[in-house]
Amino acid sequence: MTPLFACFPVCMTFTVILFIALVVVVFDLTNRIPGDDEPTAPPVPRDPNQKMGPPPWWVFPLMLLAVAVFMAVCAWIWPE
């Protein structure tokens, strides 16, 4: 019975990470800034009050990979 209880916190952690990732994706898709895919004009000084767009697409998978690597390192250092 102990392995079942040991698995529960790990499974819940990955489930919560997946849930947060899905929430981020949904909010990113619903709050798109019009004209994001169009080429931009030559660079001009940015107004500090200007609304910023979303980060590049590769930032999200990189964040998930970093969390997964961190969890794997922690699981290797502190086994249950």
N, C-alpha and C positions, 0 to 999 in steps of 0.2 A: 504494500500500500504506500510505502514511502516514495517510490519513484513517481507515482501519480501526483502526490502533493508537491514534489520537487519540480515537476513539469509545469504545474499550474501557473506560477509566477512568470516563468519564461514565456509560456504561450500567451499569457495576458499581455506581457510587455510587447511582443511582436504584433499582437492584435491591435493594441493601442497605437503603435507606430503606423500600422497599415491604415487605421481609421483616420489618424491625423493626416497622413499622406493623401487619402481620398478627399478629405475636407479641403486641403490646400489646392488640389487639382480642380475640384468643383468651383471654388472661389476664383481661381485663376481663369477658368473658362468663362465664368459668368461676368467677370469684371474686366473684360478686354477693352483696351483703349482703341478707339477707331483709328485706322491708319497705321497700326503697328507694323504691318507687312509691307508698307510702301517705303521706297528709299527716302532717306532724309536729305534735307538741304545741307549745304556746307556748314561746318560747325560755327556756331556763334556763341557768345557767352550766355550761359544758362541763367535764367531767372530763378532765384532761390525758392520762390513761391510756386514754381511750375510743378505740375503733377508728374511724377516719375512713372515709367512703364514697368512691366514685370521684368525679372531677371532673364537671362538667356535660358533656353530650354534645358541645357546640360547641367544647370545648377541643382535642379531637383534630384535627378538620379545620383549626382555626386554626393548630395547630402544623405540620401538613403544608404549609399555605399559606405560613407563614413560612419554612420550609426551602426550598420551591420558589422563593420570591421571592429569598431569599439566594443560592441557586445561580444563578438567572438574572442577578442583579447581578454575581456573580463571573465568570460566563461572558462578560458584556458588557465588564467591566473587563479581564479577563485572558483574551483568546481564545487558543485552542490553536494 
